[in-house]
């Protein structure tokens, strides 16, 4: 059974930091590109960051220089270190696992991040 379980969300003040984790099970984690997406109220889901199977990374423009994605294949976990958080970072953050041959995509249930003073 495939599972992606996010954790680490919560309430933080502007300028603060959070570290999200996504623990995977039920598939060959090391073969998948792992991503973090987010969806704010009334907005479409957007890509935050992606890390492929060999560790190459890419980021959405709004988080470049503030967020860092990483993965630990031994722990089957992907992380999102979020620094210098802004109110506009408030959203539900989702973990995604994807490969293209054959195309397969899995989603976690999401974790809420709230930025408030």
N, C-alpha and C positions, 0 to 999 in steps of 0.2 A: 504493500500500500504506500503510495507516494504521499509524503507530507513535507510541507515547508512551514516551519513554526517560527514566526517572528517574535522578538522580545526586545526590550530596552526603551520602548517609547515612554512618554510621560510628559510632565509639565516642567518647563524650564524658562528662565528669564531670558529676555533678549540679550544677546552676546554670550550666552552660555553654550554648553556642549552636551551632546548625547551620543551614545554609541548604540546603534541597532545591531542586532544579531539575527541571523536566519539559519536555523539548523535544518538540514535536509535528510530525508531517508526515503528508501524505496526505489532509488534509481542511481545510476552511475554518476555521482556528483562531479567527479573530475572531468567528465566529458562534456559538461554543460557550461554554456555562458550563463553567468548569474547577474541579475540586475536588481536595482531598486527603482521602483516607481512611486509616485505619490499622487494623491488626489485630494484637492482642497474642495470645500463645499461650493457647489455650483460650477465647478471647473472640470475639464477633462483630465483623465489620468495622464501624467507626463513622466517621461524617463528622467531619472535623477542621475544614475550612474550604472555602468556596466563593466564587468570584468570577464574576459573570455577564459577559455580553458588553459591558456598559456600565460595568463596574468596581464595581458594588455588591458588598459582601462580607458574609459571615455566618460565624459560628464556633460550634464546639461549646463547651458551657459549660466544659468542663475546660481549654480552651486560651485562652479569652478573656483579653486583656490580656498574653498571653505570645507568641502566634504571630501572624504577619502574612502574609496571602496577597496576591500581586500578580501582574500579568501584563504581558508586553511583546509586543504583537501583532506588531511588526516582527520580533522574534526568534522568534516562535511558541513562547514559553516562559512557563510559570507557575512561580512561586517560592513557597516556604514558609519564611519566616524564623522560626526557633524559638529563643526566648530563655528563660532561667530554667528549663532542662530539669529534669524530675523523673524519678525512677526509673519512675514509672508511665507515662511517655511512651514507654517502650521498646515497639517494635512494628515491623512491616513497614508502610511508608508507600507508598500507591498513588496514582497520578495518574489522574484520570477526566475525560473530556470528554463532555459531554452536550448535546443539544438536544432539543426537544420536538415540533417540527413539521417533518418527521416525526421520531418518536422514534428517537434514535441514541445509543448509549453505547459508549465505548471505554475500555479500561483499560491501564495500563502494567503492567510486570512486578513492580514493587515495589522498594523499597530499604530495607535494614535500618537501624534506628536503635537503638543500645544505649546505655543510661545506666548507668555504673558508675564507682565510684571505685577 
